[in-house]
Amino acid sequence: RCTNTIVIVNSVSQLNLEVWIDHPNVVGVVWSGLPGSEYGTAIVDVLFGDYNPGGKLVFTLAKRESDYGTDISPTHNSNYV
């Protein structure tokens, strides 16, 4: 139904994006980290092209879960702290 999907990620930790990142409907991804009080206004400016959020992440997004040195998909049976 929706052929143009922009995914906005609000996270500060490792994530596995490979499950959906290559989906044909995903046309963009914005990593917003932990947004503040002006988040709504800021994300609208980005989505409508009024602001270019060009920048660099302070960490690397791995291609696969196995590229990380820790478990990023903990289960209730894991020793994840």
PDB file of N, CA, C and O in Angstrom:
ATOM      1  N   ARG A   1       0.808  -1.195   0.000  1.00  0.00           N
ATOM      2  CA  ARG A   1       0.000   0.000   0.000  1.00  0.00           C
ATOM      3  C   ARG A   1       0.852   1.260   0.000  1.00  0.00           C
ATOM      4  O   ARG A   1       0.649   2.155  -0.821  1.00  0.00           O
ATOM      5  N   CYS A   2       1.790   1.326   0.909  1.00  0.00           N
ATOM      6  CA  CYS A   2       2.639   2.516   1.004  1.00  0.00           C
ATOM      7  C   CYS A   2       3.954   2.246   0.282  1.00  0.00           C
ATOM      8  O   CYS A   2       4.778   1.465   0.758  1.00  0.00           O
ATOM      9  N   THR A   3       4.147   2.877  -0.842  1.00  0.00           N
ATOM     10  CA  THR A   3       5.331   2.589  -1.645  1.00  0.00           C
ATOM     11  C   THR A   3       6.509   3.492  -1.336  1.00  0.00           C
ATOM     12  O   THR A   3       7.605   3.251  -1.843  1.00  0.00           O
ATOM     13  N   ASN A   4       6.329   4.510  -0.531  1.00  0.00           N
ATOM     14  CA  ASN A   4       7.422   5.407  -0.147  1.00  0.00           C
ATOM     15  C   ASN A   4       7.442   5.544   1.370  1.00  0.00           C
ATOM     16  O   ASN A   4       6.729   6.372   1.938  1.00  0.00           O
ATOM     17  N   THR A   5       8.258   4.733   2.014  1.00  0.00           N
ATOM     18  CA  THR A   5       8.327   4.728   3.468  1.00  0.00           C
ATOM     19  C   THR A   5       9.663   5.288   3.930  1.00  0.00           C
ATOM     20  O   THR A   5      10.719   4.845   3.478  1.00  0.00           O
ATOM     21  N   ILE A   6       9.614   6.258   4.824  1.00  0.00           N
ATOM     22  CA  ILE A   6      10.817   6.785   5.462  1.00  0.00           C
ATOM     23  C   ILE A   6      10.794   6.300   6.902  1.00  0.00           C
ATOM     24  O   ILE A   6       9.841   6.557   7.637  1.00  0.00           O
ATOM     25  N   VAL A   7      11.841   5.601   7.299  1.00  0.00           N
ATOM     26  CA  VAL A   7      11.930   5.051   8.647  1.00  0.00           C
ATOM     27  C   VAL A   7      12.718   6.019   9.518  1.00  0.00           C
ATOM     28  O   VAL A   7      13.807   6.452   9.141  1.00  0.00           O
ATOM     29  N   ILE A   8      12.172   6.359  10.679  1.00  0.00           N
ATOM     30  CA  ILE A   8      12.857   7.218  11.638  1.00  0.00           C
ATOM     31  C   ILE A   8      13.210   6.358  12.838  1.00  0.00           C
ATOM     32  O   ILE A   8      12.329   5.804  13.495  1.00  0.00           O
ATOM     33  N   VAL A   9      14.505   6.248  13.122  1.00  0.00           N
ATOM     34  CA  VAL A   9      14.986   5.396  14.205  1.00  0.00           C
ATOM     35  C   VAL A   9      15.332   6.263  15.413  1.00  0.00           C
ATOM     36  O   VAL A   9      16.187   7.144  15.329  1.00  0.00           O
ATOM     37  N   ASN A  10      14.667   6.010  16.523  1.00  0.00           N
ATOM     38  CA  ASN A  10      14.965   6.673  17.796  1.00  0.00           C
ATOM     39  C   ASN A  10      15.636   5.641  18.687  1.00  0.00           C
ATOM     40  O   ASN A  10      14.957   4.864  19.358  1.00  0.00           O
ATOM     41  N   SER A  11      16.957   5.628  18.698  1.00  0.00           N
ATOM     42  CA  SER A  11      17.687   4.641  19.488  1.00  0.00           C
ATOM     43  C   SER A  11      19.095   5.143  19.750  1.00  0.00           C
ATOM     44  O   SER A  11      19.619   5.980  19.016  1.00  0.00           O
ATOM     45  N   VAL A  12      19.692   4.624  20.796  1.00  0.00           N
ATOM     46  CA  VAL A  12      21.094   4.935  21.082  1.00  0.00           C
ATOM     47  C   VAL A  12      21.916   3.658  21.178  1.00  0.00           C
ATOM     48  O   VAL A  12      23.062   3.685  21.627  1.00  0.00           O
ATOM     49  N   SER A  13      21.338   2.550  20.759  1.00  0.00           N
ATOM     50  CA  SER A  13      22.060   1.291  20.866  1.00  0.00           C
ATOM     51  C   SER A  13      22.087   0.576  19.526  1.00  0.00           C
ATOM     52  O   SER A  13      21.541   1.046  18.528  1.00  0.00           O
ATOM     53  N   GLN A  14      22.734  -0.558  19.541  1.00  0.00           N
ATOM     54  CA  GLN A  14      22.885  -1.358  18.336  1.00  0.00           C
ATOM     55  C   GLN A  14      21.534  -1.923  17.905  1.00  0.00           C
ATOM     56  O   GLN A  14      20.730  -2.358  18.730  1.00  0.00           O
ATOM     57  N   LEU A  15      21.309  -1.907  16.608  1.00  0.00           N
ATOM     58  CA  LEU A  15      20.068  -2.451  16.060  1.00  0.00           C
ATOM     59  C   LEU A  15      20.379  -3.265  14.817  1.00  0.00           C
ATOM     60  O   LEU A  15      21.369  -3.010  14.131  1.00  0.00           O
ATOM     61  N   ASN A  16      19.542  -4.233  14.533  1.00  0.00           N
ATOM     62  CA  ASN A  16      19.664  -4.991  13.301  1.00  0.00           C
ATOM     63  C   ASN A  16      18.649  -4.425  12.314  1.00  0.00           C
ATOM     64  O   ASN A  16      17.448  -4.669  12.434  1.00  0.00           O
ATOM     65  N   LEU A  17      19.143  -3.670  11.345  1.00  0.00           N
ATOM     66  CA  LEU A  17      18.276  -3.046  10.347  1.00  0.00           C
ATOM     67  C   LEU A  17      18.138  -3.898   9.090  1.00  0.00           C
ATOM     68  O   LEU A  17      17.303  -3.609   8.233  1.00  0.00           O
ATOM     69  N   GLU A  18      18.953  -4.947   8.978  1.00  0.00           N
ATOM     70  CA  GLU A  18      19.005  -5.740   7.752  1.00  0.00           C
ATOM     71  C   GLU A  18      17.695  -6.437   7.420  1.00  0.00           C
ATOM     72  O   GLU A  18      17.457  -6.774   6.260  1.00  0.00           O
ATOM     73  N   VAL A  19      16.858  -6.656   8.395  1.00  0.00           N
ATOM     74  CA  VAL A  19      15.600  -7.356   8.155  1.00  0.00           C
ATOM     75  C   VAL A  19      14.709  -6.572   7.204  1.00  0.00           C
ATOM     76  O   VAL A  19      13.964  -7.167   6.425  1.00  0.00           O
ATOM     77  N   TRP A  20      14.776  -5.252   7.256  1.00  0.00           N
ATOM     78  CA  TRP A  20      13.853  -4.432   6.462  1.00  0.00           C
ATOM     79  C   TRP A  20      14.522  -3.337   5.635  1.00  0.00           C
ATOM     80  O   TRP A  20      13.853  -2.722   4.805  1.00  0.00           O
ATOM     81  N   ILE A  21      15.792  -3.071   5.825  1.00  0.00           N
ATOM     82  CA  ILE A  21      16.426  -1.909   5.184  1.00  0.00           C
ATOM     83  C   ILE A  21      16.395  -1.984   3.651  1.00  0.00           C
ATOM     84  O   ILE A  21      16.340  -0.952   2.983  1.00  0.00           O
ATOM     85  N   ASP A  22      16.430  -3.187   3.101  1.00  0.00           N
ATOM     86  CA  ASP A  22      16.412  -3.337   1.643  1.00  0.00           C
ATOM     87  C   ASP A  22      15.008  -3.533   1.078  1.00  0.00           C
ATOM     88  O   ASP A  22      14.855  -3.828  -0.107  1.00  0.00           O
ATOM     89  N   HIS A  23      13.997  -3.375   1.900  1.00  0.00           N
ATOM     90  CA  HIS A  23      12.617  -3.506   1.417  1.00  0.00           C
ATOM     91  C   HIS A  23      12.379  -2.443   0.344  1.00  0.00           C
ATOM     92  O   HIS A  23      12.774  -1.293   0.533  1.00  0.00           O
ATOM     93  N   PRO A  24      11.754  -2.791  -0.759  1.00  0.00           N
ATOM     94  CA  PRO A  24      11.572  -1.836  -1.855  1.00  0.00           C
ATOM     95  C   PRO A  24      10.771  -0.591  -1.483  1.00  0.00           C
ATOM     96  O   PRO A  24      10.896   0.435  -2.152  1.00  0.00           O
ATOM     97  N   ASN A  25       9.962  -0.655  -0.448  1.00  0.00           N
ATOM     98  CA  ASN A  25       9.178   0.518  -0.051  1.00  0.00           C
ATOM     99  C   ASN A  25       9.956   1.490   0.826  1.00  0.00           C
ATOM    100  O   ASN A  25       9.546   2.639   0.988  1.00  0.00           O
ATOM    101  N   VAL A  26      11.079   1.041   1.396  1.00  0.00           N
ATOM    102  CA  VAL A  26      11.881   1.918   2.256  1.00  0.00           C
ATOM    103  C   VAL A  26      12.759   2.792   1.364  1.00  0.00           C
ATOM    104  O   VAL A  26      13.689   2.309   0.718  1.00  0.00           O
ATOM    105  N   VAL A  27      12.448   4.079   1.340  1.00  0.00           N
ATOM    106  CA  VAL A  27      13.189   5.012   0.483  1.00  0.00           C
ATOM    107  C   VAL A  27      14.150   5.890   1.278  1.00  0.00           C
ATOM    108  O   VAL A  27      14.935   6.638   0.696  1.00  0.00           O
ATOM    109  N   GLY A  28      14.090   5.803   2.599  1.00  0.00           N
ATOM    110  CA  GLY A  28      15.003   6.596   3.414  1.00  0.00           C
ATOM    111  C   GLY A  28      14.972   6.181   4.863  1.00  0.00           C
ATOM    112  O   GLY A  28      13.973   5.664   5.363  1.00  0.00           O
ATOM    113  N   VAL A  29      16.100   6.421   5.535  1.00  0.00           N
ATOM    114  CA  VAL A  29      16.214   6.144   6.962  1.00  0.00           C
ATOM    115  C   VAL A  29      16.839   7.362   7.619  1.00  0.00           C
ATOM    116  O   VAL A  29      17.862   7.867   7.155  1.00  0.00           O
ATOM    117  N   VAL A  30      16.227   7.834   8.695  1.00  0.00           N
ATOM    118  CA  VAL A  30      16.775   8.942   9.477  1.00  0.00           C
ATOM    119  C   VAL A  30      17.060   8.406  10.873  1.00  0.00           C
ATOM    120  O   VAL A  30      16.153   7.933  11.559  1.00  0.00           O
ATOM    121  N   TRP A  31      18.319   8.479  11.292  1.00  0.00           N
ATOM    122  CA  TRP A  31      18.693   8.075  12.645  1.00  0.00           C
ATOM    123  C   TRP A  31      18.632   9.322  13.501  1.00  0.00           C
ATOM    124  O   TRP A  31      19.443  10.231  13.330  1.00  0.00           O
ATOM    125  N   SER A  32      17.683   9.377  14.419  1.00  0.00           N
ATOM    126  CA  SER A  32      17.507  10.601  15.201  1.00  0.00           C
ATOM    127  C   SER A  32      18.028  10.494  16.627  1.00  0.00           C
ATOM    128  O   SER A  32      17.968  11.466  17.379  1.00  0.00           O
ATOM    129  N   GLY A  33      18.534   9.339  17.005  1.00  0.00           N
ATOM    130  CA  GLY A  33      19.065   9.196  18.356  1.00  0.00           C
ATOM    131  C   GLY A  33      17.981   9.406  19.396  1.00  0.00           C
ATOM    132  O   GLY A  33      16.870   8.893  19.260  1.00  0.00           O
ATOM    133  N   LEU A  34      18.303  10.157  20.429  1.00  0.00           N
ATOM    134  CA  LEU A  34      17.312  10.499  21.451  1.00  0.00           C
ATOM    135  C   LEU A  34      16.870  11.933  21.226  1.00  0.00           C
ATOM    136  O   LEU A  34      17.614  12.864  21.536  1.00  0.00           O
ATOM    137  N   PRO A  35      15.682  12.125  20.699  1.00  0.00           N
ATOM    138  CA  PRO A  35      15.232  13.476  20.384  1.00  0.00           C
ATOM    139  C   PRO A  35      14.864  14.277  21.630  1.00  0.00           C
ATOM    140  O   PRO A  35      14.528  13.723  22.677  1.00  0.00           O
ATOM    141  N   GLY A  36      14.938  15.570  21.483  1.00  0.00           N
ATOM    142  CA  GLY A  36      14.593  16.465  22.587  1.00  0.00           C
ATOM    143  C   GLY A  36      13.226  17.088  22.413  1.00  0.00           C
ATOM    144  O   GLY A  36      12.383  16.567  21.682  1.00  0.00           O
ATOM    145  N   SER A  37      13.010  18.188  23.076  1.00  0.00           N
ATOM    146  CA  SER A  37      11.691  18.821  23.106  1.00  0.00           C
ATOM    147  C   SER A  37      11.272  19.412  21.762  1.00  0.00           C
ATOM    148  O   SER A  37      10.078  19.575  21.513  1.00  0.00           O
ATOM    149  N   GLU A  38      12.219  19.733  20.899  1.00  0.00           N
ATOM    150  CA  GLU A  38      11.894  20.298  19.581  1.00  0.00           C
ATOM    151  C   GLU A  38      11.912  19.242  18.476  1.00  0.00           C
ATOM    152  O   GLU A  38      12.003  19.565  17.292  1.00  0.00           O
ATOM    153  N   TYR A  39      11.826  17.987  18.880  1.00  0.00           N
ATOM    154  CA  TYR A  39      11.922  16.879  17.932  1.00  0.00           C
ATOM    155  C   TYR A  39      10.885  16.956  16.819  1.00  0.00           C
ATOM    156  O   TYR A  39      11.222  16.788  15.647  1.00  0.00           O
ATOM    157  N   GLY A  40       9.649  17.203  17.167  1.00  0.00           N
ATOM    158  CA  GLY A  40       8.584  17.249  16.163  1.00  0.00           C
ATOM    159  C   GLY A  40       8.858  18.265  15.079  1.00  0.00           C
ATOM    160  O   GLY A  40       8.744  17.962  13.891  1.00  0.00           O
ATOM    161  N   THR A  41       9.218  19.465  15.483  1.00  0.00           N
ATOM    162  CA  THR A  41       9.534  20.528  14.525  1.00  0.00           C
ATOM    163  C   THR A  41      10.759  20.162  13.700  1.00  0.00           C
ATOM    164  O   THR A  41      10.783  20.369  12.487  1.00  0.00           O
ATOM    165  N   ALA A  42      11.768  19.622  14.358  1.00  0.00           N
ATOM    166  CA  ALA A  42      13.014  19.284  13.670  1.00  0.00           C
ATOM    167  C   ALA A  42      12.810  18.191  12.629  1.00  0.00           C
ATOM    168  O   ALA A  42      13.316  18.303  11.512  1.00  0.00           O
ATOM    169  N   ILE A  43      12.079  17.143  12.974  1.00  0.00           N
ATOM    170  CA  ILE A  43      11.900  16.042  12.029  1.00  0.00           C
ATOM    171  C   ILE A  43      11.048  16.471  10.844  1.00  0.00           C
ATOM    172  O   ILE A  43      11.258  15.988   9.731  1.00  0.00           O
ATOM    173  N   VAL A  44      10.097  17.363  11.058  1.00  0.00           N
ATOM    174  CA  VAL A  44       9.307  17.903   9.945  1.00  0.00           C
ATOM    175  C   VAL A  44      10.216  18.680   8.998  1.00  0.00           C
ATOM    176  O   VAL A  44      10.098  18.544   7.780  1.00  0.00           O
ATOM    177  N   ASP A  45      11.120  19.493   9.542  1.00  0.00           N
ATOM    178  CA  ASP A  45      12.064  20.245   8.703  1.00  0.00           C
ATOM    179  C   ASP A  45      12.925  19.308   7.869  1.00  0.00           C
ATOM    180  O   ASP A  45      13.195  19.588   6.701  1.00  0.00           O
ATOM    181  N   VAL A  46      13.354  18.206   8.456  1.00  0.00           N
ATOM    182  CA  VAL A  46      14.174  17.231   7.727  1.00  0.00           C
ATOM    183  C   VAL A  46      13.352  16.550   6.641  1.00  0.00           C
ATOM    184  O   VAL A  46      13.791  16.470   5.494  1.00  0.00           O
ATOM    185  N   LEU A  47      12.177  16.063   6.984  1.00  0.00           N
ATOM    186  CA  LEU A  47      11.357  15.317   6.030  1.00  0.00           C
ATOM    187  C   LEU A  47      10.893  16.163   4.850  1.00  0.00           C
ATOM    188  O   LEU A  47      10.717  15.643   3.748  1.00  0.00           O
ATOM    189  N   PHE A  48      10.694  17.455   5.067  1.00  0.00           N
ATOM    190  CA  PHE A  48      10.244  18.323   3.984  1.00  0.00           C
ATOM    191  C   PHE A  48      11.387  19.048   3.287  1.00  0.00           C
ATOM    192  O   PHE A  48      11.152  19.905   2.435  1.00  0.00           O
ATOM    193  N   GLY A  49      12.627  18.708   3.645  1.00  0.00           N
ATOM    194  CA  GLY A  49      13.780  19.253   2.944  1.00  0.00           C
ATOM    195  C   GLY A  49      14.197  20.647   3.344  1.00  0.00           C
ATOM    196  O   GLY A  49      15.009  21.262   2.653  1.00  0.00           O
ATOM    197  N   ASP A  50      13.668  21.171   4.438  1.00  0.00           N
ATOM    198  CA  ASP A  50      14.057  22.507   4.888  1.00  0.00           C
ATOM    199  C   ASP A  50      15.377  22.492   5.648  1.00  0.00           C
ATOM    200  O   ASP A  50      15.988  23.541   5.853  1.00  0.00           O
ATOM    201  N   TYR A  51      15.822  21.310   6.067  1.00  0.00           N
ATOM    202  CA  TYR A  51      17.084  21.175   6.784  1.00  0.00           C
ATOM    203  C   TYR A  51      17.749  19.881   6.349  1.00  0.00           C
ATOM    204  O   TYR A  51      17.095  18.842   6.262  1.00  0.00           O
ATOM    205  N   ASN A  52      19.046  19.939   6.077  1.00  0.00           N
ATOM    206  CA  ASN A  52      19.812  18.759   5.706  1.00  0.00           C
ATOM    207  C   ASN A  52      20.554  18.264   6.941  1.00  0.00           C
ATOM    208  O   ASN A  52      21.447  18.950   7.437  1.00  0.00           O
ATOM    209  N   PRO A  53      20.199  17.088   7.442  1.00  0.00           N
ATOM    210  CA  PRO A  53      20.807  16.604   8.675  1.00  0.00           C
ATOM    211  C   PRO A  53      22.161  15.943   8.451  1.00  0.00           C
ATOM    212  O   PRO A  53      22.512  14.997   9.156  1.00  0.00           O
ATOM    213  N   GLY A  54      22.911  16.425   7.490  1.00  0.00           N
ATOM    214  CA  GLY A  54      24.205  15.829   7.194  1.00  0.00           C
ATOM    215  C   GLY A  54      25.101  15.811   8.414  1.00  0.00           C
ATOM    216  O   GLY A  54      25.283  16.833   9.076  1.00  0.00           O
ATOM    217  N   GLY A  55      25.645  14.684   8.704  1.00  0.00           N
ATOM    218  CA  GLY A  55      26.522  14.554   9.858  1.00  0.00           C
ATOM    219  C   GLY A  55      27.096  13.158   9.899  1.00  0.00           C
ATOM    220  O   GLY A  55      26.861  12.349   9.002  1.00  0.00           O
ATOM    221  N   LYS A  56      27.831  12.887  10.921  1.00  0.00           N
ATOM    222  CA  LYS A  56      28.463  11.580  11.079  1.00  0.00           C
ATOM    223  C   LYS A  56      28.003  10.967  12.396  1.00  0.00           C
ATOM    224  O   LYS A  56      27.873  11.653  13.410  1.00  0.00           O
ATOM    225  N   LEU A  57      27.763   9.671  12.355  1.00  0.00           N
ATOM    226  CA  LEU A  57      27.450   8.953  13.585  1.00  0.00           C
ATOM    227  C   LEU A  57      28.728   8.757  14.386  1.00  0.00           C
ATOM    228  O   LEU A  57      29.817   8.703  13.815  1.00  0.00           O
ATOM    229  N   VAL A  58      28.607   8.654  15.677  1.00  0.00           N
ATOM    230  CA  VAL A  58      29.776   8.446  16.531  1.00  0.00           C
ATOM    231  C   VAL A  58      30.062   6.962  16.729  1.00  0.00           C
ATOM    232  O   VAL A  58      30.936   6.589  17.511  1.00  0.00           O
ATOM    233  N   PHE A  59      29.322   6.123  16.019  1.00  0.00           N
ATOM    234  CA  PHE A  59      29.518   4.683  16.104  1.00  0.00           C
ATOM    235  C   PHE A  59      29.228   4.082  14.736  1.00  0.00           C
ATOM    236  O   PHE A  59      28.716   4.762  13.847  1.00  0.00           O
ATOM    237  N   THR A  60      29.552   2.822  14.574  1.00  0.00           N
ATOM    238  CA  THR A  60      29.367   2.125  13.310  1.00  0.00           C
ATOM    239  C   THR A  60      28.151   1.216  13.384  1.00  0.00           C
ATOM    240  O   THR A  60      27.955   0.505  14.370  1.00  0.00           O
ATOM    241  N   LEU A  61      27.347   1.242  12.349  1.00  0.00           N
ATOM    242  CA  LEU A  61      26.240   0.296  12.234  1.00  0.00           C
ATOM    243  C   LEU A  61      26.759  -0.926  11.491  1.00  0.00           C
ATOM    244  O   LEU A  61      27.192  -0.826  10.343  1.00  0.00           O
ATOM    245  N   ALA A  62      26.714  -2.063  12.141  1.00  0.00           N
ATOM    246  CA  ALA A  62      27.231  -3.292  11.540  1.00  0.00           C
ATOM    247  C   ALA A  62      26.275  -3.820  10.476  1.00  0.00           C
ATOM    248  O   ALA A  62      25.084  -3.507  10.476  1.00  0.00           O
ATOM    249  N   LYS A  63      26.813  -4.613   9.585  1.00  0.00           N
ATOM    250  CA  LYS A  63      26.011  -5.218   8.526  1.00  0.00           C
ATOM    251  C   LYS A  63      25.158  -6.368   9.066  1.00  0.00           C
ATOM    252  O   LYS A  63      23.998  -6.519   8.684  1.00  0.00           O
ATOM    253  N   ARG A  64      25.741  -7.178   9.956  1.00  0.00           N
ATOM    254  CA  ARG A  64      25.052  -8.337  10.518  1.00  0.00           C
ATOM    255  C   ARG A  64      25.184  -8.333  12.037  1.00  0.00           C
ATOM    256  O   ARG A  64      26.105  -7.717  12.574  1.00  0.00           O
ATOM    257  N   GLU A  65      24.284  -9.005  12.729  1.00  0.00           N
ATOM    258  CA  GLU A  65      24.368  -9.113  14.187  1.00  0.00           C
ATOM    259  C   GLU A  65      25.695  -9.714  14.618  1.00  0.00           C
ATOM    260  O   GLU A  65      26.264  -9.309  15.632  1.00  0.00           O
ATOM    261  N   SER A  66      26.188 -10.679  13.852  1.00  0.00           N
ATOM    262  CA  SER A  66      27.440 -11.352  14.219  1.00  0.00           C
ATOM    263  C   SER A  66      28.644 -10.417  14.141  1.00  0.00           C
ATOM    264  O   SER A  66      29.707 -10.756  14.659  1.00  0.00           O
ATOM    265  N   ASP A  67      28.510  -9.262  13.515  1.00  0.00           N
ATOM    266  CA  ASP A  67      29.605  -8.292  13.442  1.00  0.00           C
ATOM    267  C   ASP A  67      29.804  -7.551  14.761  1.00  0.00           C
ATOM    268  O   ASP A  67      30.843  -6.925  14.968  1.00  0.00           O
ATOM    269  N   TYR A  68      28.822  -7.616  15.648  1.00  0.00           N
ATOM    270  CA  TYR A  68      28.938  -6.976  16.953  1.00  0.00           C
ATOM    271  C   TYR A  68      29.589  -7.932  17.939  1.00  0.00           C
ATOM    272  O   TYR A  68      29.490  -9.149  17.785  1.00  0.00           O
ATOM    273  N   GLY A  69      30.245  -7.392  18.938  1.00  0.00           N
ATOM    274  CA  GLY A  69      30.909  -8.208  19.945  1.00  0.00           C
ATOM    275  C   GLY A  69      30.004  -8.614  21.083  1.00  0.00           C
ATOM    276  O   GLY A  69      30.471  -9.173  22.075  1.00  0.00           O
ATOM    277  N   THR A  70      28.715  -8.345  20.960  1.00  0.00           N
ATOM    278  CA  THR A  70      27.768  -8.673  22.024  1.00  0.00           C
ATOM    279  C   THR A  70      26.427  -9.030  21.410  1.00  0.00           C
ATOM    280  O   THR A  70      26.198  -8.805  20.221  1.00  0.00           O
ATOM    281  N   ASP A  71      25.558  -9.578  22.213  1.00  0.00           N
ATOM    282  CA  ASP A  71      24.226  -9.959  21.753  1.00  0.00           C
ATOM    283  C   ASP A  71      23.344  -8.716  21.667  1.00  0.00           C
ATOM    284  O   ASP A  71      23.119  -8.046  22.675  1.00  0.00           O
ATOM    285  N   ILE A  72      22.844  -8.404  20.470  1.00  0.00           N
ATOM    286  CA  ILE A  72      21.990  -7.222  20.336  1.00  0.00           C
ATOM    287  C   ILE A  72      20.513  -7.578  20.311  1.00  0.00           C
ATOM    288  O   ILE A  72      19.659  -6.693  20.259  1.00  0.00           O
ATOM    289  N   SER A  73      20.210  -8.861  20.349  1.00  0.00           N
ATOM    290  CA  SER A  73      18.818  -9.307  20.371  1.00  0.00           C
ATOM    291  C   SER A  73      18.612 -10.201  21.584  1.00  0.00           C
ATOM    292  O   SER A  73      18.434 -11.411  21.439  1.00  0.00           O
ATOM    293  N   PRO A  74      18.635  -9.621  22.774  1.00  0.00           N
ATOM    294  CA  PRO A  74      18.531 -10.448  23.975  1.00  0.00           C
ATOM    295  C   PRO A  74      17.160 -11.097  24.120  1.00  0.00           C
ATOM    296  O   PRO A  74      16.144 -10.562  23.677  1.00  0.00           O
ATOM    297  N   THR A  75      17.164 -12.244  24.742  1.00  0.00           N
ATOM    298  CA  THR A  75      15.915 -12.923  25.068  1.00  0.00           C
ATOM    299  C   THR A  75      15.806 -13.005  26.582  1.00  0.00           C
ATOM    300  O   THR A  75      16.755 -12.684  27.299  1.00  0.00           O
ATOM    301  N   HIS A  76      14.675 -13.424  27.054  1.00  0.00           N
ATOM    302  CA  HIS A  76      14.496 -13.523  28.504  1.00  0.00           C
ATOM    303  C   HIS A  76      15.412 -14.570  29.130  1.00  0.00           C
ATOM    304  O   HIS A  76      15.596 -14.571  30.347  1.00  0.00           O
ATOM    305  N   ASN A  77      15.993 -15.464  28.322  1.00  0.00           N
ATOM    306  CA  ASN A  77      16.886 -16.500  28.842  1.00  0.00           C
ATOM    307  C   ASN A  77      18.356 -16.109  28.756  1.00  0.00           C
ATOM    308  O   ASN A  77      19.214 -16.873  29.198  1.00  0.00           O
ATOM    309  N   SER A  78      18.663 -14.961  28.210  1.00  0.00           N
ATOM    310  CA  SER A  78      20.066 -14.584  28.027  1.00  0.00           C
ATOM    311  C   SER A  78      20.625 -13.951  29.298  1.00  0.00           C
ATOM    312  O   SER A  78      19.892 -13.679  30.248  1.00  0.00           O
ATOM    313  N   ASN A  79      21.907 -13.728  29.294  1.00  0.00           N
ATOM    314  CA  ASN A  79      22.587 -13.071  30.408  1.00  0.00           C
ATOM    315  C   ASN A  79      22.779 -11.593  30.123  1.00  0.00           C
ATOM    316  O   ASN A  79      23.707 -10.975  30.644  1.00  0.00           O
ATOM    317  N   TYR A  80      21.924 -11.031  29.315  1.00  0.00           N
ATOM    318  CA  TYR A  80      22.027  -9.627  28.912  1.00  0.00           C
ATOM    319  C   TYR A  80      21.789  -8.717  30.109  1.00  0.00           C
ATOM    320  O   TYR A  80      20.820  -8.894  30.847  1.00  0.00           O
ATOM    321  N   VAL A  81      22.669  -7.750  30.298  1.00  0.00           N
ATOM    322  CA  VAL A  81      22.539  -6.816  31.424  1.00  0.00           C
ATOM    323  C   VAL A  81      22.187  -5.451  30.895  1.00  0.00           C
ATOM    324  O   VAL A  81      22.029  -4.509  31.672  1.00  0.00           O
TER     325      VAL A  81
END
